[in-house]
Amino acid sequence: MDELLLMNGPNLGILGRREPQLYGTDTLADIENTVSEEVSDREWKVRSFQHDGEGELVRMIQDSYDTVGAIINPGALMIAGWSLRDALANYPRPWIEVHLSNVWARERFRHESVLAPLASGVIVGLGSLGYRLAARALLAIADG
Ligand code: DQA
């Protein structure tokens, strides 16, 4: 069965309890279920991975070249996650960068992502809906 990588970086394992006014009340499990539901008709399975460490995320990307695409919320690694960026440069499938909050409406240090230039697309500010939309985008890209 084809698998879609759903990867979340530092501080996203506590979604639901983390600054809900910014990130909403959905947990990571809720998001995993949403994405799974979205891709189930295509019989894609979701390979979900969350880690607070950049090295573990890099390793996961290296181990996921067999996936059909990826949805990635890098958290604060968007700002200076250079090794994550290099790992993604060699990821052979389309991937979408997602941020729950509208990073451009926040502090200046969040306004640039070192990863975004490599992404097929970027979705920000739509909360957990962003993950659902990213899944839909990857399905459409796969359809060509
Ligand atoms: C975030 C935005 C980042 O700037 C922040 O460091 C996060 C969450 C988001 O989903 O809105 O950890 O990626």
Backbone and ligand atoms as CSV (ligand in chain L), in Angstrom:
chain,resi,resn,atom,element,x,y,z
A,1,MET,N,N,0.840,-1.202,0.000
A,1,MET,CA,C,0.000,0.000,0.000
A,1,MET,C,C,0.877,1.255,0.000
A,2,ASP,N,N,0.509,2.260,-0.804
A,2,ASP,CA,C,1.282,3.500,-0.839
A,2,ASP,C,C,1.169,4.239,0.495
A,3,GLU,N,N,2.256,4.885,0.858
A,3,GLU,CA,C,2.251,5.614,2.130
A,3,GLU,C,C,2.601,7.088,1.935
A,4,LEU,N,N,1.912,7.920,2.688
A,4,LEU,CA,C,2.152,9.363,2.698
A,4,LEU,C,C,2.847,9.703,4.017
A,5,LEU,N,N,3.940,10.446,3.916
A,5,LEU,CA,C,4.654,10.840,5.136
A,5,LEU,C,C,4.021,12.104,5.728
A,6,LEU,N,N,3.677,12.016,6.995
A,6,LEU,CA,C,3.176,13.178,7.737
A,6,LEU,C,C,4.195,13.453,8.834
A,7,MET,N,N,4.942,14.540,8.673
A,7,MET,CA,C,6.036,14.774,9.605
A,7,MET,C,C,5.865,16.099,10.343
A,8,ASN,N,N,6.002,16.019,11.650
A,8,ASN,CA,C,5.876,17.210,12.479
A,8,ASN,C,C,7.115,17.376,13.344
A,9,GLY,N,N,7.606,18.619,13.402
A,9,GLY,CA,C,8.842,18.898,14.111
A,9,GLY,C,C,8.631,19.291,15.556
A,10,PRO,N,N,9.618,20.005,16.115
A,10,PRO,CA,C,9.654,20.296,17.534
A,10,PRO,C,C,8.418,21.020,18.066
A,11,ASN,N,N,8.005,20.578,19.237
A,11,ASN,CA,C,6.884,21.170,19.994
A,11,ASN,C,C,5.506,20.897,19.400
A,12,LEU,N,N,5.454,20.069,18.371
A,12,LEU,CA,C,4.147,19.789,17.768
A,12,LEU,C,C,3.538,18.494,18.315
A,13,GLY,N,N,4.304,17.777,19.130
A,13,GLY,CA,C,3.751,16.570,19.769
A,13,GLY,C,C,2.744,16.909,20.858
A,14,ILE,N,N,2.774,18.173,21.300
A,14,ILE,CA,C,1.844,18.562,22.379
A,14,ILE,C,C,0.703,19.429,21.849
A,15,LEU,N,N,0.449,19.315,20.543
A,15,LEU,CA,C,-0.694,20.063,19.989
A,15,LEU,C,C,-1.957,19.721,20.768
A,16,GLY,N,N,-2.822,20.694,20.898
A,16,GLY,CA,C,-4.019,20.520,21.718
A,16,GLY,C,C,-3.806,21.161,23.079
A,17,ARG,N,N,-2.543,21.070,23.567
A,17,ARG,CA,C,-2.193,21.668,24.861
A,17,ARG,C,C,-1.202,22.806,24.669
A,18,ARG,N,N,-0.792,23.053,23.457
A,18,ARG,CA,C,0.215,24.084,23.204
A,18,ARG,C,C,-0.444,25.363,22.684
A,19,GLU,N,N,-0.350,26.414,23.454
A,19,GLU,CA,C,-0.888,27.724,23.045
A,19,GLU,C,C,-2.096,27.572,22.108
A,20,PRO,N,N,-3.196,27.029,22.640
A,20,PRO,CA,C,-4.351,26.744,21.766
A,20,PRO,C,C,-4.897,27.968,21.038
A,21,GLN,N,N,-4.652,29.146,21.603
A,21,GLN,CA,C,-5.119,30.374,20.923
A,21,GLN,C,C,-4.387,30.574,19.598
A,22,LEU,N,N,-3.189,29.977,19.485
A,22,LEU,CA,C,-2.412,30.086,18.242
A,22,LEU,C,C,-2.556,28.844,17.377
A,23,TYR,N,N,-2.548,27.672,18.038
A,23,TYR,CA,C,-2.427,26.423,17.279
A,23,TYR,C,C,-3.688,25.559,17.305
A,24,GLY,N,N,-4.726,26.030,18.006
A,24,GLY,CA,C,-5.984,25.287,18.021
A,24,GLY,C,C,-5.988,24.171,19.062
A,25,THR,N,N,-7.071,23.446,19.094
A,25,THR,CA,C,-7.243,22.423,20.129
A,25,THR,C,C,-7.122,21.003,19.568
A,26,ASP,N,N,-6.968,20.871,18.272
A,26,ASP,CA,C,-6.778,19.528,17.699
A,26,ASP,C,C,-5.433,18.962,18.139
A,27,THR,N,N,-5.433,17.691,18.483
A,27,THR,CA,C,-4.186,17.018,18.846
A,27,THR,C,C,-3.543,16.470,17.569
A,28,LEU,N,N,-2.312,16.006,17.742
A,28,LEU,CA,C,-1.639,15.396,16.588
A,28,LEU,C,C,-2.405,14.149,16.126
A,29,ALA,N,N,-2.965,13.423,17.081
A,29,ALA,CA,C,-3.758,12.236,16.717
A,29,ALA,C,C,-4.967,12.650,15.867
A,30,ASP,N,N,-5.603,13.756,16.237
A,30,ASP,CA,C,-6.748,14.255,15.440
A,30,ASP,C,C,-6.289,14.558,14.004
A,31,ILE,N,N,-5.116,15.196,13.907
A,31,ILE,CA,C,-4.597,15.571,12.580
A,31,ILE,C,C,-4.256,14.320,11.770
A,32,GLU,N,N,-3.654,13.338,12.430
A,32,GLU,CA,C,-3.339,12.071,11.738
A,32,GLU,C,C,-4.621,11.435,11.193
A,33,ASN,N,N,-5.676,11.462,12.009
A,33,ASN,CA,C,-6.950,10.876,11.570
A,33,ASN,C,C,-7.523,11.635,10.380
A,34,THR,N,N,-7.454,12.957,10.451
A,34,THR,CA,C,-7.971,13.790,9.355
A,34,THR,C,C,-7.257,13.467,8.054
A,35,VAL,N,N,-5.925,13.409,8.123
A,35,VAL,CA,C,-5.154,13.160,6.898
A,35,VAL,C,C,-5.432,11.738,6.396
A,36,SER,N,N,-5.493,10.786,7.309
A,36,SER,CA,C,-5.780,9.393,6.908
A,36,SER,C,C,-7.115,9.310,6.185
A,37,GLU,N,N,-8.116,10.006,6.756
A,37,GLU,CA,C,-9.461,10.010,6.165
A,37,GLU,C,C,-9.412,10.601,4.751
A,38,GLU,N,N,-8.665,11.677,4.615
A,38,GLU,CA,C,-8.607,12.390,3.337
A,38,GLU,C,C,-8.020,11.518,2.223
A,39,VAL,N,N,-7.057,10.659,2.572
A,39,VAL,CA,C,-6.370,9.881,1.531
A,39,VAL,C,C,-6.843,8.427,1.460
A,40,SER,N,N,-7.848,8.105,2.276
A,40,SER,CA,C,-8.251,6.696,2.355
A,40,SER,C,C,-8.861,6.184,1.045
A,41,ASP,N,N,-9.594,7.052,0.324
A,41,ASP,CA,C,-10.199,6.615,-0.945
A,41,ASP,C,C,-9.133,6.162,-1.936
A,42,ARG,N,N,-7.955,6.798,-1.850
A,42,ARG,CA,C,-6.844,6.456,-2.745
A,42,ARG,C,C,-6.063,5.253,-2.225
A,43,GLU,N,N,-6.505,4.786,-1.040
A,43,GLU,CA,C,-5.821,3.674,-0.377
A,43,GLU,C,C,-4.370,4.006,-0.036
A,44,TRP,N,N,-4.141,5.292,0.318
A,44,TRP,CA,C,-2.845,5.655,0.865
A,44,TRP,C,C,-2.920,5.490,2.382
A,45,LYS,N,N,-1.836,5.039,2.922
A,45,LYS,CA,C,-1.718,4.931,4.372
A,45,LYS,C,C,-0.856,6.101,4.843
A,46,VAL,N,N,-1.067,6.541,6.092
A,46,VAL,CA,C,-0.267,7.651,6.604
A,46,VAL,C,C,0.854,7.125,7.501
A,47,ARG,N,N,2.084,7.545,7.165
A,47,ARG,CA,C,3.236,7.238,8.019
A,47,ARG,C,C,3.532,8.510,8.808
A,48,SER,N,N,3.110,8.517,10.066
A,48,SER,CA,C,3.239,9.741,10.855
A,48,SER,C,C,4.453,9.690,11.770
A,49,PHE,N,N,5.168,10.805,11.812
A,49,PHE,CA,C,6.364,10.873,12.640
A,49,PHE,C,C,6.489,12.273,13.223
A,50,GLN,N,N,6.638,12.333,14.532
A,50,GLN,CA,C,6.903,13.622,15.189
A,50,GLN,C,C,8.149,13.464,16.027
A,51,HIS,N,N,9.019,14.462,15.958
A,51,HIS,CA,C,10.187,14.440,16.832
A,51,HIS,C,C,10.613,15.870,17.118
A,52,ASP,N,N,11.200,16.059,18.305
A,52,ASP,CA,C,11.670,17.397,18.660
A,52,ASP,C,C,13.090,17.658,18.151
A,53,GLY,N,N,13.751,16.597,17.681
A,53,GLY,CA,C,15.146,16.753,17.259
A,53,GLY,C,C,15.292,16.767,15.745
A,54,GLU,N,N,16.139,17.678,15.251
A,54,GLU,CA,C,16.326,17.814,13.795
A,54,GLU,C,C,16.961,16.556,13.194
A,55,GLY,N,N,17.934,15.965,13.891
A,55,GLY,CA,C,18.612,14.778,13.367
A,55,GLY,C,C,17.641,13.634,13.108
A,56,GLU,N,N,16.711,13.439,14.014
A,56,GLU,CA,C,15.730,12.352,13.849
A,56,GLU,C,C,14.827,12.620,12.646
A,57,LEU,N,N,14.504,13.885,12.433
A,57,LEU,CA,C,13.651,14.234,11.282
A,57,LEU,C,C,14.418,13.997,9.983
A,58,VAL,N,N,15.703,14.359,9.987
A,58,VAL,CA,C,16.553,14.129,8.810
A,58,VAL,C,C,16.588,12.636,8.495
A,59,ARG,N,N,16.821,11.825,9.528
A,59,ARG,CA,C,16.893,10.377,9.334
A,59,ARG,C,C,15.575,9.837,8.786
A,60,MET,N,N,14.469,10.358,9.282
A,60,MET,CA,C,13.155,9.887,8.822
A,60,MET,C,C,12.967,10.194,7.335
A,61,ILE,N,N,13.413,11.364,6.910
A,61,ILE,CA,C,13.289,11.698,5.482
A,61,ILE,C,C,14.147,10.741,4.652
A,62,GLN,N,N,15.355,10.506,5.115
A,62,GLN,CA,C,16.246,9.577,4.389
A,62,GLN,C,C,15.629,8.178,4.291
A,63,ASP,N,N,14.836,7.822,5.296
A,63,ASP,CA,C,14.224,6.483,5.317
A,63,ASP,C,C,12.855,6.445,4.632
A,64,SER,N,N,12.443,7.566,4.041
A,64,SER,CA,C,11.075,7.633,3.492
A,64,SER,C,C,11.037,7.907,1.997
A,65,TYR,N,N,12.118,7.585,1.300
A,65,TYR,CA,C,12.118,7.808,-0.154
A,65,TYR,C,C,11.069,6.941,-0.862
A,66,ASP,N,N,10.577,5.938,-0.151
A,66,ASP,CA,C,9.562,5.055,-0.743
A,66,ASP,C,C,8.144,5.605,-0.580
A,67,THR,N,N,7.970,6.774,0.062
A,67,THR,CA,C,6.619,7.308,0.242
A,67,THR,C,C,6.172,8.064,-1.029
A,68,VAL,N,N,4.863,8.329,-1.118
A,68,VAL,CA,C,4.332,8.970,-2.327
A,68,VAL,C,C,4.409,10.489,-2.266
A,69,GLY,N,N,4.660,11.036,-1.080
A,69,GLY,CA,C,4.737,12.476,-0.879
A,69,GLY,C,C,4.755,12.739,0.615
A,70,ALA,N,N,4.868,14.015,0.959
A,70,ALA,CA,C,4.953,14.325,2.389
A,70,ALA,C,C,4.269,15.644,2.718
A,71,ILE,N,N,3.722,15.665,3.928
A,71,ILE,CA,C,3.194,16.897,4.526
A,71,ILE,C,C,4.101,17.171,5.717
A,72,ILE,N,N,4.699,18.355,5.724
A,72,ILE,CA,C,5.709,18.625,6.741
A,72,ILE,C,C,5.440,19.943,7.455
A,73,ASN,N,N,5.253,19.853,8.766
A,73,ASN,CA,C,5.265,21.060,9.586
A,73,ASN,C,C,6.566,21.022,10.377
A,74,PRO,N,N,7.537,21.834,9.965
A,74,PRO,CA,C,8.854,21.787,10.599
A,74,PRO,C,C,8.928,22.555,11.907
A,75,GLY,N,N,7.818,23.205,12.324
A,75,GLY,CA,C,7.873,24.051,13.514
A,75,GLY,C,C,8.949,25.111,13.320
A,76,ALA,N,N,9.675,25.395,14.392
A,76,ALA,CA,C,10.678,26.470,14.338
A,76,ALA,C,C,11.872,26.121,13.460
A,77,LEU,N,N,11.987,24.869,13.020
A,77,LEU,CA,C,13.101,24.516,12.119
A,77,LEU,C,C,12.944,25.187,10.755
A,78,MET,N,N,11.764,25.758,10.501
A,78,MET,CA,C,11.610,26.545,9.276
A,78,MET,C,C,12.636,27.682,9.226
A,79,ILE,N,N,13.043,28.158,10.399
A,79,ILE,CA,C,13.852,29.375,10.478
A,79,ILE,C,C,15.319,29.116,10.131
A,80,ALA,N,N,15.868,28.000,10.613
A,80,ALA,CA,C,17.301,27.748,10.380
A,80,ALA,C,C,17.615,26.255,10.363
A,81,GLY,N,N,16.664,25.447,9.897
A,81,GLY,CA,C,16.884,23.990,9.876
A,81,GLY,C,C,17.634,23.579,8.617
A,82,TRP,N,N,18.917,23.939,8.556
A,82,TRP,CA,C,19.674,23.725,7.313
A,82,TRP,C,C,19.874,22.259,6.998
A,83,SER,N,N,20.075,21.414,8.010
A,83,SER,CA,C,20.266,19.989,7.689
A,83,SER,C,C,18.935,19.360,7.265
A,84,LEU,N,N,17.842,19.873,7.817
A,84,LEU,CA,C,16.520,19.407,7.371
A,84,LEU,C,C,16.288,19.840,5.923
A,85,ARG,N,N,16.713,21.053,5.625
A,85,ARG,CA,C,16.584,21.547,4.246
A,85,ARG,C,C,17.376,20.653,3.282
A,86,ASP,N,N,18.606,20.310,3.670
A,86,ASP,CA,C,19.422,19.469,2.789
A,86,ASP,C,C,18.806,18.079,2.624
A,87,ALA,N,N,18.218,17.565,3.682
A,87,ALA,CA,C,17.550,16.260,3.589
A,87,ALA,C,C,16.372,16.344,2.617
A,88,LEU,N,N,15.627,17.415,2.703
A,88,LEU,CA,C,14.461,17.567,1.822
A,88,LEU,C,C,14.872,17.795,0.369
A,89,ALA,N,N,16.058,18.383,0.171
A,89,ALA,CA,C,16.534,18.596,-1.201
A,89,ALA,C,C,16.717,17.264,-1.923
A,90,ASN,N,N,16.946,16.207,-1.166
A,90,ASN,CA,C,17.158,14.892,-1.783
A,90,ASN,C,C,15.927,13.982,-1.677
A,91,TYR,N,N,14.840,14.531,-1.124
A,91,TYR,CA,C,13.597,13.740,-1.029
A,91,TYR,C,C,12.958,13.736,-2.424
A,92,PRO,N,N,12.709,12.558,-2.984
A,92,PRO,CA,C,12.348,12.494,-4.405
A,92,PRO,C,C,10.872,12.748,-4.741
A,93,ARG,N,N,10.055,13.042,-3.766
A,93,ARG,CA,C,8.609,13.172,-4.004
A,93,ARG,C,C,8.125,14.581,-3.672
A,94,PRO,N,N,6.923,14.940,-4.156
A,94,PRO,CA,C,6.391,16.262,-3.797
A,94,PRO,C,C,6.083,16.355,-2.299
A,95,TRP,N,N,6.275,17.518,-1.762
A,95,TRP,CA,C,5.932,17.703,-0.347
A,95,TRP,C,C,5.425,19.120,-0.121
A,96,ILE,N,N,4.573,19.231,0.882
A,96,ILE,CA,C,3.922,20.513,1.185
A,96,ILE,C,C,4.328,20.935,2.601
A,97,GLU,N,N,4.719,22.186,2.726
A,97,GLU,CA,C,5.027,22.733,4.061
A,97,GLU,C,C,3.748,23.333,4.652
A,98,VAL,N,N,3.452,22.960,5.879
A,98,VAL,CA,C,2.235,23.451,6.537
A,98,VAL,C,C,2.599,24.139,7.853
A,99,HIS,N,N,1.978,25.265,8.099
A,99,HIS,CA,C,2.056,25.899,9.420
A,99,HIS,C,C,0.640,26.202,9.874
A,100,LEU,N,N,0.328,25.811,11.083
A,100,LEU,CA,C,-1.014,26.036,11.616
A,100,LEU,C,C,-1.332,27.526,11.720
A,101,SER,N,N,-0.365,28.279,12.236
A,101,SER,CA,C,-0.585,29.716,12.428
A,101,SER,C,C,-0.130,30.479,11.180
A,102,ASN,N,N,-0.603,31.703,11.080
A,102,ASN,CA,C,-0.152,32.561,9.973
A,102,ASN,C,C,1.181,33.180,10.383
A,103,VAL,N,N,2.256,32.551,9.961
A,103,VAL,CA,C,3.578,32.977,10.422
A,103,VAL,C,C,3.900,34.421,10.002
A,104,TRP,N,N,3.280,34.904,8.934
A,104,TRP,CA,C,3.553,36.267,8.490
A,104,TRP,C,C,2.827,37.318,9.331
A,105,ALA,N,N,1.874,36.858,10.122
A,105,ALA,CA,C,1.182,37.796,11.011
A,105,ALA,C,C,1.843,37.796,12.390
A,106,ARG,N,N,2.979,37.093,12.482
A,106,ARG,CA,C,3.639,36.957,13.786
A,106,ARG,C,C,5.009,37.648,13.784
A,107,GLU,N,N,5.876,37.231,14.709
A,107,GLU,CA,C,7.185,37.891,14.846
A,107,GLU,C,C,7.976,37.809,13.539
A,108,ARG,N,N,8.846,38.788,13.341
A,108,ARG,CA,C,9.621,38.850,12.097
A,108,ARG,C,C,10.476,37.609,11.857
A,109,PHE,N,N,10.984,37.016,12.960
A,109,PHE,CA,C,11.879,35.869,12.770
A,109,PHE,C,C,11.159,34.667,12.162
A,110,ARG,N,N,9.820,34.721,12.132
A,110,ARG,CA,C,9.063,33.607,11.524
A,110,ARG,C,C,8.695,33.885,10.065
A,111,HIS,N,N,9.140,35.006,9.541
A,111,HIS,CA,C,8.654,35.397,8.211
A,111,HIS,C,C,9.344,34.687,7.055
A,112,GLU,N,N,10.472,34.048,7.339
A,112,GLU,CA,C,11.157,33.339,6.248
A,112,GLU,C,C,11.406,31.895,6.599
A,113,SER,N,N,11.169,31.025,5.642
A,113,SER,CA,C,11.426,29.602,5.835
A,113,SER,C,C,12.563,29.184,4.916
A,114,VAL,N,N,13.564,28.515,5.479
A,114,VAL,CA,C,14.660,28.022,4.627
A,114,VAL,C,C,14.222,26.798,3.828
A,115,LEU,N,N,13.089,26.234,4.190
A,115,LEU,CA,C,12.598,25.019,3.525
A,115,LEU,C,C,11.660,25.353,2.359
A,116,ALA,N,N,10.891,26.408,2.514
A,116,ALA,CA,C,9.801,26.716,1.579
A,116,ALA,C,C,10.201,26.744,0.105
A,117,PRO,N,N,11.404,27.256,-0.234
A,117,PRO,CA,C,11.750,27.283,-1.673
A,117,PRO,C,C,11.805,25.896,-2.309
A,118,LEU,N,N,11.934,24.867,-1.497
A,118,LEU,CA,C,12.008,23.505,-2.041
A,118,LEU,C,C,10.653,22.801,-2.085
A,119,ALA,N,N,9.671,23.389,-1.410
A,119,ALA,CA,C,8.368,22.723,-1.296
A,119,ALA,C,C,7.557,22.858,-2.582
A,120,SER,N,N,6.653,21.915,-2.811
A,120,SER,CA,C,5.710,22.057,-3.932
A,120,SER,C,C,4.722,23.170,-3.631
A,121,GLY,N,N,4.459,23.392,-2.352
A,121,GLY,CA,C,3.546,24.448,-1.935
A,121,GLY,C,C,3.637,24.655,-0.443
A,122,VAL,N,N,3.080,25.778,-0.003
A,122,VAL,CA,C,3.121,26.122,1.427
A,122,VAL,C,C,1.719,26.559,1.839
A,123,ILE,N,N,1.255,26.046,2.982
A,123,ILE,CA,C,-0.063,26.431,3.494
A,123,ILE,C,C,0.127,26.957,4.912
A,124,VAL,N,N,-0.286,28.191,5.151
A,124,VAL,CA,C,-0.134,28.745,6.502
A,124,VAL,C,C,-1.438,29.356,6.975
A,125,GLY,N,N,-1.637,29.323,8.290
A,125,GLY,CA,C,-2.687,30.121,8.912
A,125,GLY,C,C,-4.074,29.522,8.907
A,126,LEU,N,N,-4.214,28.293,8.453
A,126,LEU,CA,C,-5.555,27.703,8.369
A,126,LEU,C,C,-5.774,26.646,9.441
A,127,GLY,N,N,-4.907,26.622,10.435
A,127,GLY,CA,C,-5.051,25.630,11.505
A,127,GLY,C,C,-4.929,24.224,10.953
A,128,SER,N,N,-5.626,23.287,11.600
A,128,SER,CA,C,-5.481,21.886,11.185
A,128,SER,C,C,-6.085,21.617,9.803
A,129,LEU,N,N,-6.948,22.527,9.346
A,129,LEU,CA,C,-7.474,22.404,7.981
A,129,LEU,C,C,-6.333,22.397,6.955
A,130,GLY,N,N,-5.247,23.078,7.288
A,130,GLY,CA,C,-4.102,23.138,6.375
A,130,GLY,C,C,-3.568,21.756,6.030
A,131,TYR,N,N,-3.578,20.863,6.998
A,131,TYR,CA,C,-3.085,19.497,6.738
A,131,TYR,C,C,-4.030,18.771,5.766
A,132,ARG,N,N,-5.312,18.974,5.961
A,132,ARG,CA,C,-6.294,18.326,5.072
A,132,ARG,C,C,-6.102,18.837,3.634
A,133,LEU,N,N,-5.930,20.150,3.526
A,133,LEU,CA,C,-5.758,20.742,2.195
A,133,LEU,C,C,-4.452,20.275,1.558
A,134,ALA,N,N,-3.425,20.112,2.377
A,134,ALA,CA,C,-2.142,19.616,1.858
A,134,ALA,C,C,-2.309,18.193,1.322
A,135,ALA,N,N,-3.072,17.378,2.027
A,135,ALA,CA,C,-3.318,16.005,1.562
A,135,ALA,C,C,-4.040,16.037,0.214
A,136,ARG,N,N,-5.027,16.930,0.110
A,136,ARG,CA,C,-5.767,17.056,-1.155
A,136,ARG,C,C,-4.835,17.498,-2.274
A,137,ALA,N,N,-3.954,18.431,-1.963
A,137,ALA,CA,C,-3.005,18.919,-2.984
A,137,ALA,C,C,-2.110,17.783,-3.454
A,138,LEU,N,N,-1.638,16.970,-2.545
A,138,LEU,CA,C,-0.748,15.869,-2.952
A,138,LEU,C,C,-1.495,14.836,-3.792
A,139,LEU,N,N,-2.770,14.624,-3.468
A,139,LEU,CA,C,-3.579,13.722,-4.304
A,139,LEU,C,C,-3.696,14.295,-5.716
A,140,ALA,N,N,-3.950,15.592,-5.795
A,140,ALA,CA,C,-4.094,16.223,-7.119
A,140,ALA,C,C,-2.782,16.172,-7.883
A,141,ILE,N,N,-1.674,16.422,-7.204
A,141,ILE,CA,C,-0.368,16.371,-7.871
A,141,ILE,C,C,-0.098,14.957,-8.380
A,142,ALA,N,N,-0.473,13.972,-7.580
A,142,ALA,CA,C,-0.263,12.576,-7.987
A,142,ALA,C,C,-1.086,12.234,-9.224
A,143,ASP,N,N,-2.253,12.903,-9.370
A,143,ASP,CA,C,-3.109,12.677,-10.547
A,143,ASP,C,C,-2.532,13.310,-11.811
A,144,GLY,N,N,-1.627,14.263,-11.592
A,144,GLY,CA,C,-0.900,14.894,-12.712
A,144,GLY,C,C,-1.663,15.949,-13.441
L,1,DQA,C1,C,4.404,26.561,13.444
L,1,DQA,C2,C,4.953,27.986,13.290
L,1,DQA,C3,C,6.397,28.055,13.759
L,1,DQA,O1,O,6.899,29.387,13.625
L,1,DQA,C4,C,6.490,27.647,15.224
L,1,DQA,O2,O,7.846,27.654,15.638
L,1,DQA,C5,C,5.872,26.310,15.467
L,1,DQA,C6,C,4.550,26.072,14.859
L,1,DQA,C7,C,2.912,26.495,13.061
L,1,DQA,O3,O,2.441,25.391,12.801
L,1,DQA,O4,O,2.225,27.511,13.038
L,1,DQA,O5,O,6.394,25.467,16.176
L,1,DQA,O6,O,5.115,25.703,12.575
